[in-house]
Amino acid sequence: MRNGTYALGVLLLMAGCGFEDLEPPEMVSMTQARPLEKEQSLESTVRFDIGSLEITGEETRAPLYSMDLEYDRRSCTPDIQYGAFSGGAEGRLSFDLRRTHRMGMRRGSSENRLRLALTDSIPLSLRVTTGVGDARLSLSGMKLARIDFESGVGGAKVSAYEPNPIQCEYVRLKNGVGAIEAVGLGNLNFRELDFEGGVGGASLDFTGEWKHDADIRVQVGVGGVNVRMPREIGVRVEAERHFLSSLQLEGFSRHNESYYSGNYDRAAIRVSIRVETGVGGLKITWI
């Protein structure tokens, strides 16, 4: 319900306060890079209020991070900070592009673009929050210790086509208004994954190189969630009783309050999925 209210508020704001569109944007570009020195880990926090965002991995021996930014400086202000702690072993990068105009949307503000590349040679904790616009996280080959991604209004895609070489303790994905697609989640090597659905459909593809059991929590929003799971993974599903009618579980059988895939007892990797109520439904498709 809160997601629906949020979406309505954003649409009304965009429709009713459009007088700033008459002012032309003042687009500027900037680049920044920092070499990898003593850092043995990196914590990166990104907030991008409006525009298109892309985050990728840099190849080994590349900079610690590099970025290319285009933004309308009449309506947005970037705040970029970096610090090294524990004798230089722990790097912390903060990027924040906030809107300076609170009313309406300026013409050109949606043309803001950021491409941020992060090194794949040290463990990374990544937190990303987006506002209005599209976001793409290409996580292939990165050493991911933790991921927290929250999208606002617009489409979002998360992909991991190569295995994560270290264990990722926790993954959180949350979408606001718009579809979200995640591909190769099995490659993230996670122990625990939380997904919070908003307004718009979601596709969660768990293909990849699984190394151990995992726990998944899915909070279904408006539009439903389609989970794509490799056939060799054993799956147990738990759901709130009044939500059972919204589940589509082909090849599952019910025992007590849980549903088990046909291969559960003999599977080398087992996944537990906890489903929480929402307006849409959840479907598990075997691939």
PAZAPA-4460 file (N, C-alpha, C; in steps of 0.05 Angstrom, whole numbers, plus 32768, in hexadecimal, padded with zeros to 4 digits):
% residues 287
    n_x    n_y    n_z   ca_x   ca_y   ca_z    c_x    c_y    c_z   seq   type   mol
   8011   7FE8   8000   8000   8000   8000   8011   8019   8000     1      M     A
   8027   8019   8010   8039   802F   8010   8046   8034   7FF5     2      R     A
   804C   801E   7FE7   8058   8021   7FCC   8045   802F   7FB9     3      N     A
   802B   8027   7FBA   8017   8033   7FA9   8013   8051   7FAF     4      G     A
   8013   8058   7FC9   8011   8074   7FD0   8029   8084   7FC7     5      T     A
   8041   8079   7FC9   8059   8085   7FC0   8058   808B   7FA2     6      Y     A
   804F   8077   7F93   804E   807A   7F76   803A   8090   7F6E     7      A     A
   8023   8090   7F7B   800F   80A5   7F75   801A   80C1   7F7B     8      L     A
   8028   80C3   7F92   8033   80DD   7F99   8048   80E7   7F84     9      G     A
   8059   80D4   7F7B   806D   80DC   7F67   805F   80E5   7F4D    10      V     A
   804B   80D6   7F44   803E   80DD   7F2B   8030   80F8   7F2D    11      L     A
   8023   80FD   7F44   8016   8117   7F47   802A   812E   7F48    12      L     A
   8040   8129   7F55   8055   813E   7F56   805F   8144   7F3A    13      L     A
   8064   812F   7F2A   806F   8132   7F0F   805A   8141   7EFD    14      M     A
   8041   813A   7F01   802C   8145   7EEF   8024   8162   7EF7    15      A     A
   8024   8167   7F11   8019   8180   7F1B   802D   8197   7F1E    16      G     A
   8047   8191   7F1C   805B   81A5   7F22   806F   81A6   7F0B    17      C     A
   8065   81AA   7EF3   8076   81A9   7EDC   8080   81C3   7ED2    18      G     A
   807C   81D9   7EE2   8084   81F3   7ED8   80A2   81F6   7ED4    19      F     A
   80B2   81E6   7EE1   80CF   81E8   7EDE   80D9   81DD   7EC4    20      E     A
   80C7   81CF   7EB6   80CF   81C4   7E9C   80D7   81DA   7E88    21      D     A
   80CD   81F3   7E8D   80D3   8208   7E7B   80F0   8211   7E7C    22      L     A
   80FE   820A   7E92   811A   8212   7E95   812C   81FD   7E88    23      E     A
   813E   8205   7E77   814F   81F1   7E6A   8164   81E6   7E7E    24      P     A
   816C   81CD   7E7A   8180   81C1   7E8C   819C   81CD   7E86    25      P     A
   81AE   81CA   7E98   81CA   81D2   7E94   81DA   81B9   7E9A    26      E     A
   81DE   81A9   7E85   81EC   818F   7E88   820A   8193   7E89    27      M     A
   8216   8186   7E9C   8233   8186   7E9F   823D   8169   7EA2    28      V     A
   8256   8164   7E9C   8262   814A   7E9E   827A   814A   7EB1    29      S     A
   827F   8134   7EBE   8296   8131   7ECF   829E   8114   7ED0    30      M     A
   82B8   8110   7ED3   82C3   80F5   7ED7   82D4   80F5   7EF0    31      T     A
   82D6   80DD   7EFC   82E7   80DB   7F14   82F0   80BE   7F16    32      Q     A
   8309   80BA   7F1F   8313   809F   7F24   8327   80A1   7F3B    33      A     A
   832A   808A   7F48   833D   8088   7F5F   834C   806E   7F5C    34      R     A
   8366   806E   7F5E   8375   8055   7F5C   8372   8043   7F74    35      P     A
   8375   802A   7F70   8374   8016   7F86   838F   8017   7F93    36      L     A
   8390   801C   7FAE   83A8   801E   7FBD   83AA   8008   7FD2    37      E     A
   83A5   800F   7FEB   83A7   7FFC   8001   838C   7FEE   8007    38      K     A
   8377   7FF7   7FF9   835D   7FED   8000   835A   7FCF   7FFE    39      E     A
   834F   7FC2   8012   8349   7FA6   8012   832B   7FA0   8011    40      Q     A
   831B   7FB5   8013   82FE   7FB3   8010   82F3   7FCF   8009    41      S     A
   82DB   7FCF   7FFD   82CF   7FE8   7FF5   82B1   7FE8   7FFC    42      L     A
   82A8   7FFD   8009   828C   8001   800F   8282   8019   7FFE    43      E     A
   826E   8014   7FED   8265   8028   7FDB   8247   802D   7FDF    44      S     A
   8240   8047   7FE3   8224   804F   7FE6   821D   8063   7FD0    45      T     A
   8208   805D   7FC1   8200   806D   7FAA   81E3   8075   7FAD    46      V     A
   81DE   808F   7FAB   81C3   8099   7FAA   81C0   80AA   7F90    47      R     A
   81AD   80A3   7F7F   81A9   80B1   7F66   818C   80B8   7F63    48      F     A
   8185   80D1   7F67   8169   80D9   7F68   815A   80D7   7F4E    49      D     A
   8167   80DF   7F38   8159   80DF   7F1F   816C   80DC   7F07    50      I     A
   8165   80CA   7EF4   8176   80C5   7EDD   817C   80A8   7EDA    51      G     A
   8190   80A2   7EC9   8198   8087   7EC3   81B2   8080   7ED1    52      S     A
   81B2   8069   7EDE   81C9   8060   7EEE   81D2   8045   7EE4    53      L     A
   81ED   8042   7EE1   81F9   8028   7EDA   8211   8023   7EEC    54      E     A
   8211   800C   7EF9   8228   8004   7F0A   8233   7FEA   7EFF    55      I     A
   824E   7FEA   7EFA   825B   7FD3   7EEF   8274   7FCD   7EFF    56      T     A
   8281   7FB6   7EF9   829A   7FAF   7F05   82B2   7FB7   7EF3    57      G     A
   82C7   7FC0   7F00   82E0   7FC5   7EF2   82F2   7FAC   7EF3    58      E     A
   8302   7FA8   7EDE   8314   7F91   7EDE   832A   7F95   7EF2    59      E     A
   8335   7F7E   7EFB   834C   7F7F   7F0E   8362   7F91   7F03    60      T     A
   836F   7F9F   7F15   8384   7FB2   7F10   837A   7FCC   7F05    61      R     A
   835F   7FCF   7F03   8353   7FE9   7EFB   8351   7FFA   7F14    62      A     A
   8347   8013   7F11   8344   8025   7F28   8331   8019   7F3D    63      P     A
   8333   8023   7F55   8320   801C   7F6B   8304   8022   7F62    64      L     A
   8300   8039   7F57   82E6   8040   7F4A   82EB   8055   7F35    65      Y     A
   82D9   8057   7F22   82D8   806C   7F0E   82BC   8073   7F08    66      S     A
   82B7   808C   7F02   829B   8094   7EFC   829A   80A9   7EE6    67      M     A
   8285   80A7   7ED6   827E   80BB   7EC2   8262   80C5   7EC8    68      D     A
   8260   80DF   7ECB   8247   80EB   7ED4   823F   8102   7EC1    69      L     A
   8226   8102   7EB9   8219   8119   7EAB   8201   8121   7EBB    70      E     A
   81FE   813B   7EC2   81E8   8143   7ED2   81E1   8160   7ECC    71      Y     A
   81C8   8167   7ED3   81BE   8182   7ED0   81C4   8191   7EEA    72      D     A
   81D7   81A3   7EE9   81DF   81B0   7F02   81CB   81C5   7F0B    73      R     A
   81B8   81CC   7EFB   81A3   81DE   7F04   8190   81D0   7F18    74      R     A
   818E   81B6   7F16   817A   81A8   7F27   8187   8192   7F39    75      S     A
   81A0   818B   7F35   81AC   8176   7F44   81C8   817E   7F4D    76      C     A
   81D0   8173   7F64   81EB   8178   7F6E   81F7   815D   7F77    77      T     A
   820F   8156   7F6C   821C   813D   7F74   822D   8142   7F8D    78      P     A
   822E   812E   7F9E   823F   812E   7FB6   824F   8114   7FB6    79      D     A
   8268   8116   7FB1   827A   80FE   7FAF   828F   80FF   7FC5    80      I     A
   8290   80EA   7FD5   82A3   80EA   7FEB   82B0   80CE   7FEC    81      Q     A
   82CA   80CF   7FF2   82D9   80B6   7FF6   82EB   80B8   800E    82      Y     A
   82ED   80A3   801D   82FF   80A2   8033   830A   8086   8037    83      G     A
   8322   8084   8041   832F   806A   8047   8334   8068   8065    84      A     A
   832D   8051   8070   832F   804D   808D   833F   8034   8094    85      F     A
   8344   8031   80AD   8354   801A   80B7   836F   8018   80A8    86      S     A
   837D   802F   80A8   8397   8030   809B   8395   802E   807D    87      G     A
   837F   8035   8072   837C   8034   8055   8370   801A   804A    88      G     A
   836A   8007   805C   8361   7FED   8053   8343   7FED   804C    89      A     A
   8334   7FFF   8057   8317   8000   8053   830F   8019   8044    90      E     A
   8307   8016   802B   82FE   802D   801B   82E0   8032   801D    91      G     A
   82D8   804B   801E   82BB   8052   801F   82B5   8068   800B    92      R     A
   82A4   8061   7FF8   829D   8073   7FE2   827F   807A   7FE5    93      L     A
   8279   8094   7FE5   825E   809E   7FE6   8258   80B0   7FCE    94      S     A
   8243   80A9   7FBF   823B   80BA   7FA8   821D   80C1   7FAC    95      F     A
   8217   80DB   7FAA   81FC   80E4   7FAF   81F5   80F9   7F9B    96      D     A
   81E2   80F4   7F89   81D8   8108   7F77   81BB   810F   7F7F    97      L     A
   81B8   8125   7F8C   819E   812E   7F96   8193   8144   7F86    98      R     A
   8178   8145   7F85   816B   815C   7F77   816A   8174   7F89    99      R     A
   8171   818B   7F7E   8170   81A3   7F8E   8155   81B1   7F8B   100      T     A
   8146   81AB   7F76   812B   81B6   7F73   8117   81A1   7F7D   101      H     A
   8107   81A9   7F91   80F5   8196   7F9D   80DA   8195   7F8F   102      R     A
   80D3   81AA   7F80   80B9   81AB   7F73   80BC   81A6   7F55   103      M     A
   80AC   8193   7F4B   80AC   818E   7F2F   80C5   8180   7F25   104      G     A
   80C6   817C   7F0A   80DD   8170   7EFD   80E7   8183   7EE8   105      M     A
   8101   8188   7EE8   810D   8199   7ED4   8111   8188   7EBA   106      R     A
   810E   8195   7EA4   8114   8189   7E8A   8132   8182   7E8A   107      R     A
   8138   8169   7E83   8154   8161   7E81   815E   8153   7E9A   108      G     A
   8150   8156   7EB1   8159   8149   7EC9   8159   812B   7EC6   109      S     A
   8147   8120   7EB5   8146   8103   7EB1   815D   80F9   7EA0   110      S     A
   816C   810C   7E94   8183   8105   7E84   819D   8102   7E94   111      E     A
   819B   8105   7EAE   81B2   8100   7EBF   81BB   80E3   7EBB   112      N     A
   81D5   80DF   7EB9   81E0   80C4   7EB4   81F9   80C0   7EC5   113      R     A
   81FB   80A9   7ED2   8213   80A2   7EE1   821B   8085   7EDA   114      L     A
   8234   8082   7ED2   8240   8068   7ECF   8256   8065   7EE4   115      R     A
   8252   8053   7EF6   8265   804F   7F0C   8271   8033   7F0A   116      L     A
   828B   8031   7F08   8299   8018   7F06   82A9   8014   7F20   117      A     A
   82A6   7FFC   7F2C   82B3   7FF5   7F45   82C6   7FDE   7F41   118      L     A
   82DC   7FDE   7F4F   82F0   7FC9   7F4B   82E5   7FAE   7F52   119      T     A
   82EE   7F99   7F44   82E5   7F7E   7F4A   82FB   7F6E   7F59   120      D     A
   8310   7F7D   7F63   8326   7F6F   7F6F   8325   7F6D   7F8E   121      S     A
   8313   7F7C   7F9B   8310   7F7B   7FB8   82F2   7F78   7FBF   122      I     A
   82EC   7F6E   7FD7   82D0   7F6B   7FDF   82C2   7F86   7FE0   123      P     A
   82A8   7F85   7FD8   8298   7F9D   7FD5   827D   7F9A   7FE3   124      L     A
   8276   7FAF   7FF3   825B   7FB1   7FFE   824E   7FC9   7FEF   125      S     A
   8237   7FC3   7FE3   822B   7FD7   7FD1   820F   7FDD   7FD9   126      L     A
   8209   7FF7   7FDC   81EE   8000   7FE2   81E6   8016   7FCE   127      R     A
   81CF   8011   7FC1   81C6   8023   7FAB   81A9   802A   7FAF   128      V     A
   81A3   8044   7FAE   8187   804E   7FAF   8182   8060   7F98   129      T     A
   816E   805A   7F88   8167   806B   7F71   814C   8078   7F75   130      T     A
   8147   808E   7F67   812E   809C   7F68   811E   8097   7F4F   131      G     A
   811E   80AB   7F3C   810F   80A8   7F23   8122   80A3   7F0C   132      V     A
   811F   808D   7EFE   8131   8086   7EE8   8137   8069   7EE7   133      G     A
   8148   8062   7ED4   8150   8046   7ED0   816A   8040   7EDE   134      D     A
   816D   8027   7EE8   8186   801F   7EF5   818E   8003   7EEC   135      A     A
   81A8   8000   7EE9   81B3   7FE6   7EE1   81CC   7FE0   7EF1   136      R     A
   81CB   7FC9   7EFF   81E2   7FC0   7F0E   81ED   7FA7   7F01   137      L     A
   8205   7FA9   7EF5   8212   7F93   7EE9   8228   7F89   7EFC   138      S     A
   8222   7F73   7F0A   8233   7F6A   7F20   8245   7F53   7F19   139      L     A
   8248   7F4C   7F00   8257   7F35   7EF8   8274   7F37   7F01   140      S     A
   827E   7F22   7F0F   829A   7F20   7F16   82A2   7F30   7F2E   141      G     A
   8290   7F40   7F3A   8298   7F51   7F50   8299   7F40   7F6A   142      M     A
   82AA   7F48   7F7D   82AC   7F3B   7F97   8298   7F49   7FA9   143      K     A
   8280   7F3E   7FAA   826A   7F4B   7FB8   8265   7F3F   7FD4   144      L     A
   8269   7F50   7FE8   8265   7F47   8004   8248   7F4D   800E   145      A     A
   823C   7F62   8002   8221   7F6A   800A   8216   7F7C   7FF5   146      R     A
   81FB   7F79   7FEF   81EE   7F8A   7FDB   81D3   7F94   7FE6   147      I     A
   81CE   7FAD   7FE4   81B5   7FB9   7FEC   81AC   7FCC   7FD5   148      D     A
   8198   7FC5   7FC6   818F   7FD4   7FAE   8172   7FDB   7FB1   149      F     A
   816C   7FF5   7FB0   8150   7FFE   7FB2   814A   8011   7F9B   150      E     A
   8138   8009   7F89   8131   8019   7F72   8118   8029   7F78   151      S     A
   8115   8041   7F6C   80FE   8052   7F71   80E9   804F   7F5B   152      G     A
   80E9   8062   7F48   80D5   8062   7F33   80E4   805E   7F18   153      V     A
   80DF   8047   7F0B   80EC   8041   7EF2   80F5   8024   7EF1   154      G     A
   8100   801C   7EDB   8109   8000   7ED8   8124   7FFC   7EE5   155      G     A
   8129   7FE3   7EED   8142   7FDC   7EF9   814A   7FC0   7EF1   156      A     A
   8164   7FBC   7EED   816F   7FA1   7EE6   8188   7F9C   7EF6   157      K     A
   8189   7F84   7F01   81A1   7F7A   7F0F   81AA   7F61   7F01   158      V     A
   81C4   7F5F   7EFB   81CE   7F48   7EED   81E9   7F3F   7EF8   159      S     A
   81ED   7F24   7EF9   8206   7F18   7F02   820B   7F00   7EF1   160      A     A
   821A   7F03   7EDB   821E   7EED   7EC9   8237   7EDD   7ECF   161      Y     A
   8246   7EE5   7EE3   825E   7ED7   7EEC   825C   7ED2   7F0A   162      E     A
   8268   7EBD   7F15   8266   7EB7   7F31   8274   7ECC   7F43   163      P     A
   8268   7ED2   7F59   8275   7EE2   7F6E   828A   7ED1   7F7B   164      N     A
   82A4   7ED9   7F7B   82B9   7EC8   7F86   82B9   7EC7   7FA5   165      P     A
   82AA   7ED9   7FB2   82A8   7ED8   7FCF   828B   7ED4   7FD8   166      I     A
   8287   7ECE   7FF1   826B   7ECA   7FFB   825E   7EE5   8000   167      Q     A
   8246   7EE8   7FF6   8236   7EFF   7FFC   8222   7EF9   8012   168      C     A
   8226   7F06   8029   8215   7EFF   8040   81F8   7F07   803C   169      E     A
   81F3   7F1E   802F   81D8   7F28   802E   81D3   7F37   8014   170      Y     A
   81BC   7F33   8008   81B3   7F42   7FF0   8197   7F4C   7FF6   171      V     A
   8192   7F66   7FF1   8178   7F72   7FF4   8171   7F80   7FDA   172      R     A
   815A   7F79   7FCE   8150   7F86   7FB6   8135   7F91   7FBC   173      L     A
   8130   7FAA   7FB5   8116   7FB6   7FBA   810F   7FC8   7FA2   174      K     A
   80F7   7FC4   7F96   80EF   7FD5   7F81   80D7   7FE6   7F89   175      N     A
   80D6   7FFE   7F7F   80C0   8010   7F86   80AA   800F   7F71   176      G     A
   80AC   801F   7F5C   8098   8020   7F47   80A6   801A   7F2C   177      V     A
   809F   8003   7F20   80AC   7FFB   7F08   80B6   7FDE   7F0A   178      G     A
   80BB   7FD2   7EF3   80C4   7FB6   7EF3   80E1   7FB4   7EFB   179      A     A
   80E8   7F9D   7F08   8104   7F98   7F0E   810A   7F7C   7F04   180      I     A
   8121   7F79   7EF8   812B   7F5F   7EED   8146   7F59   7EF9   181      E     A
   8149   7F41   7F04   8162   7F39   7F0F   816A   7F1E   7F02   182      A     A
   8182   7F1D   7EF8   818B   7F05   7EE9   81A5   7EFB   7EF5   183      V     A
   81A7   7EE1   7EF8   81C0   7ED5   7F02   81C3   7ED7   7F20   184      G     A
   81AE   7ED8   7F30   81B0   7EDC   7F4C   81BF   7EC5   7F5A   185      L     A
   81BE   7EAD   7F4E   81CD   7E97   7F59   81EB   7E9B   7F59   186      G     A
   81F4   7EAD   7F48   8211   7EB3   7F47   821A   7EC5   7F5E   187      N     A
   8208   7ED1   7F6C   8210   7EE4   7F81   821B   7ED6   7F9A   188      L     A
   8217   7EBC   7F9C   8222   7EAD   7FB2   8218   7EB8   7FCD   189      N     A
   81FE   7EBC   7FCF   81F3   7EC9   7FE7   81E9   7EB4   7FFB   190      F     A
   81E8   7EBC   8014   81DD   7EAC   8029   81BF   7EB3   802E   191      R     A
   81B9   7ECD   802B   819E   7ED7   8030   8197   7EEC   801C   192      E     A
   817F   7EEA   8011   8175   7EFE   7FFE   8159   7F07   8005   193      L     A
   8155   7F21   8007   813A   7F2D   800B   8132   7F3C   7FF2   194      D     A
   8119   7F37   7FE9   810E   7F46   7FD3   80F4   7F53   7FDD   195      F     A
   80F1   7F6D   7FD8   80D9   7F7C   7FDF   80CD   7F87   7FC6   196      E     A
   80B6   7F7D   7FBE   80A9   7F86   7FA6   8099   7F9F   7FAA   197      G     A
   8097   7FB0   7F95   8088   7FC8   7F96   8072   7FC8   7F82   198      G     A
   806F   7FDD   7F72   805A   7FDE   7F5D   8068   7FD8   7F43   199      V     A
   8062   7FC1   7F38   806F   7FB8   7F1F   8079   7F9B   7F22   200      G     A
   807B   7F8E   7F0C   8083   7F72   7F0D   80A0   7F6E   7F13   201      G     A
   80A7   7F56   7F1C   80C3   7F50   7F22   80CA   7F34   7F17   202      A     A
   80E2   7F32   7F0B   80EC   7F18   7F02   8106   7F13   7F10   203      S     A
   8107   7EFD   7F1F   811F   7EF6   7F2F   812A   7EDC   7F24   204      L     A
   8140   7EDD   7F16   814D   7EC6   7F09   8164   7EBD   7F1B   205      D     A
   8163   7EA4   7F25   8177   7E9A   7F37   818A   7E86   7F2A   206      F     A
   818E   7E89   7F10   81A3   7E79   7F03   81BE   7E82   7F0D   207      T     A
   81D2   7E70   7F0A   81ED   7E76   7F13   81FB   7E5F   7F20   208      G     A
   8212   7E65   7F2B   8222   7E51   7F38   821D   7E51   7F56   209      E     A
   820A   7E40   7F5F   8203   7E3E   7F7B   8218   7E2E   7F8A   210      W     A
   821F   7E38   7FA2   8233   7E2B   7FB2   8229   7E21   7FCE   211      K     A
   8212   7E2B   7FD6   8208   7E22   7FF1   81EB   7E29   7FF3   212      H     A
   81DE   7E1F   8008   81C2   7E24   800D   81BE   7E42   8012   213      D     A
   81A4   7E4B   800F   819F   7E68   8013   8182   7E6B   801C   214      A     A
   817D   7E82   8029   8162   7E8A   8031   8159   7EA2   8021   215      D     A
   8140   7EA2   8017   8135   7EB7   8006   811B   7EC0   8012   216      I     A
   8117   7EDA   8015   80FD   7EE5   801D   80F2   7EF6   8006   217      R     A
   80D9   7EF1   7FFE   80CD   7F00   7FE8   80B4   7F0D   7FF3   218      V     A
   80B3   7F28   7FF2   809C   7F37   7FF8   808F   7F40   7FDE   219      Q     A
   8078   7F35   7FD8   806B   7F3A   7FBE   805D   7F55   7FBE   220      V     A
   8061   7F64   7FA9   8054   7F7E   7FA7   803D   7F7D   7F93   221      G     A
   8038   7F93   7F85   8024   7F94   7F70   8031   7F8D   7F55   222      V     A
   8027   7F78   7F49   8032   7F6F   7F2F   803D   7F53   7F30   223      G     A
   8044   7F4A   7F48   804C   7F2E   7F4B   806A   7F2A   7F46   224      G     A
   8073   7F12   7F4E   808F   7F0B   7F4C   8092   7EF0   7F3E   225      V     A
   80A3   7EEF   7F29   80A9   7ED6   7F1C   80C5   7ECD   7F23   226      N     A
   80C8   7EB7   7F31   80E1   7EAC   7F39   80EA   7E96   7F26   227      V     A
   8101   7E98   7F1B   810C   7E84   7F08   8123   7E75   7F17   228      R     A
   811F   7E5B   7F1B   8131   7E4C   7F2C   813C   7E34   7F1C   229      M     A
   8157   7E2F   7F1E   8163   7E18   7F11   8157   7DFE   7F1B   230      P     A
   8153   7DEA   7F0A   8146   7DD1   7F12   8155   7DC1   7F26   231      R     A
   8170   7DC5   7F28   817F   7DB5   7F3B   817D   7DC0   7F58   232      E     A
   8171   7DD7   7F5C   816F   7DE3   7F77   8156   7DD8   7F85   233      I     A
   8159   7DCE   7F9D   8142   7DC6   7FAD   8136   7DDF   7FBA   234      G     A
   811B   7DE1   7FB9   810E   7DF9   7FC3   80F8   7DF2   7FD6   235      V     A
   80F7   7E00   7FED   80E1   7DFF   8000   80D4   7E1A   8002   236      R     A
   80BA   7E1B   8000   80AB   7E35   8000   8099   7E36   8018   237      V     A
   809A   7E4C   8027   8087   7E51   803C   8079   7E6B   8035   238      E     A
   805F   7E6C   803B   804F   7E84   8035   803A   7E88   804A   239      A     A
   8031   7EA0   804D   801B   7EA6   805F   8002   7E98   8054   240      E     A
   7FF2   7E8D   8066   7FDC   7E7C   805F   7FC8   7E8A   804C   241      R     A
   7FC2   7EA3   8050   7FAE   7EB0   803F   7FBA   7EB8   8024   242      H     A
   7FD4   7EB3   8020   7FE2   7EBA   8007   7FE6   7EA1   7FF5   243      F     A
   7FDF   7E89   7FFF   7FE5   7E71   7FF0   7FD8   7E70   7FD5   244      L     A
   7FC0   7E7C   7FD2   7FB2   7E7B   7FB9   7FC0   7E8A   7FA3   245      S     A
   7FD3   7E9C   7FAA   7FE1   7EAC   7F96   7FFC   7EA0   7F8E   246      S     A
   8001   7E87   7F97   801A   7E79   7F90   8016   7E67   7F78   247      L     A
   802A   7E67   7F65   802A   7E54   7F4F   8043   7E44   7F52   248      Q     A
   8040   7E2B   7F5C   8058   7E1A   7F62   8055   7E00   7F53   249      L     A
   8060   7DFF   7F3B   805F   7DE7   7F2B   8075   7DD3   7F35   250      E     A
   806D   7DBA   7F39   8080   7DA6   7F42   8085   7DA6   7F60   251      G     A
   8074   7DB3   7F70   8077   7DB4   7F8D   8062   7DA3   7F9A   252      F     A
   8068   7D99   7FB2   8054   7D8A   7FC2   8053   7D97   7FDE   253      S     A
   803C   7D95   7FEA   8039   7DA2   8004   803C   7D8E   801B   254      R     A
   804D   7D96   802F   8050   7D87   8047   804D   7D9A   805F   255      H     A
   8039   7D96   806F   8033   7DA8   8085   802E   7DC4   807A   256      N     A
   803D   7DD7   8083   8038   7DF3   807A   804C   7DFC   8064   257      E     A
   805B   7DEA   8059   806F   7DF1   8045   806B   7DE2   802B   258      S     A
   8076   7DED   8015   8076   7DE0   7FFB   8093   7DD8   7FF4   259      Y     A
   8096   7DC0   7FE9   80B1   7DB6   7FE3   80B2   7DAE   7FC5   260      Y     A
   80C8   7DB6   7FB8   80CC   7DAD   7F9D   80D1   7D8F   7F9C   261      S     A
   80CC   7D82   7F85   80CF   7D65   7F84   80EB   7D5B   7F89   262      G     A
   80FF   7D6C   7F84   811B   7D63   7F87   8127   7D6B   7FA2   263      N     A
   8116   7D75   7FB4   8121   7D82   7FCD   8132   7D6E   7FDD   264      Y     A
   8129   7D56   7FE1   8138   7D44   7FF3   8153   7D3C   7FE8   265      D     A
   8156   7D3B   7FCD   8170   7D32   7FC1   8181   7D49   7FB7   266      R     A
   8178   7D62   7FB9   8187   7D79   7FAE   819F   7D7F   7FBF   267      A     A
   81B5   7D85   7FB1   81CE   7D8D   7FBF   81CC   7DA9   7FCB   268      A     A
   81BE   7DBB   7FBD   81B9   7DD6   7FC6   819B   7DDA   7FCB   269      I     A
   8195   7DE5   7FE3   8179   7DE9   7FEA   8175   7E07   7FF1   270      R     A
   815D   7E10   7FE9   8156   7E2C   7FED   813B   7E2D   7FFB   271      V     A
   8139   7E3E   800F   8120   7E43   801D   8115   7E5F   8014   272      S     A
   80FC   7E5F   800B   80F0   7E78   8002   80D8   7E7E   8014   273      I     A
   80D9   7E95   8021   80C2   7E9E   8032   80B4   7EB4   8022   274      R     A
   809A   7EB0   801D   808A   7EC2   800E   8077   7ED2   8020   275      V     A
   8078   7EEC   801E   8066   7EFD   802E   8051   7F0A   801C   276      E     A
   803B   7F10   8028   8023   7F18   8019   8027   7F32   8008   277      T     A
   8017   7F34   7FF4   8017   7F4B   7FE2   7FFF   7F4A   7FD0   278      G     A
   7FFC   7F5D   7FBE   7FE5   7F5E   7FAC   7FEA   7F4A   7F95   279      V     A
   8002   7F48   7F8B   8008   7F36   7F75   800D   7F1A   7F7F   280      G     A
   8014   7F08   7F6C   801A   7EEC   7F72   8037   7EE6   7F6E   281      G     A
   803F   7ECD   7F75   805A   7EC3   7F71   8059   7EA9   7F61   282      L     A
   806B   7EA8   7F4D   806C   7E90   7F3D   808A   7E87   7F3C   283      K     A
   808E   7E6D   7F3F   80A8   7E61   7F3C   80A9   7E51   7F23   284      I     A
   80BC   7E58   7F11   80C0   7E4B   7EF8   80DB   7E3C   7EF8   285      T     A
   80DB   7E23   7EF0   80F4   7E13   7EEF   8103   7E18   7ED5   286      W     A
   811C   7E1B   7ED6   812C   7E20   7EBE   8144   7E0D   7EBD   287      I     A
***
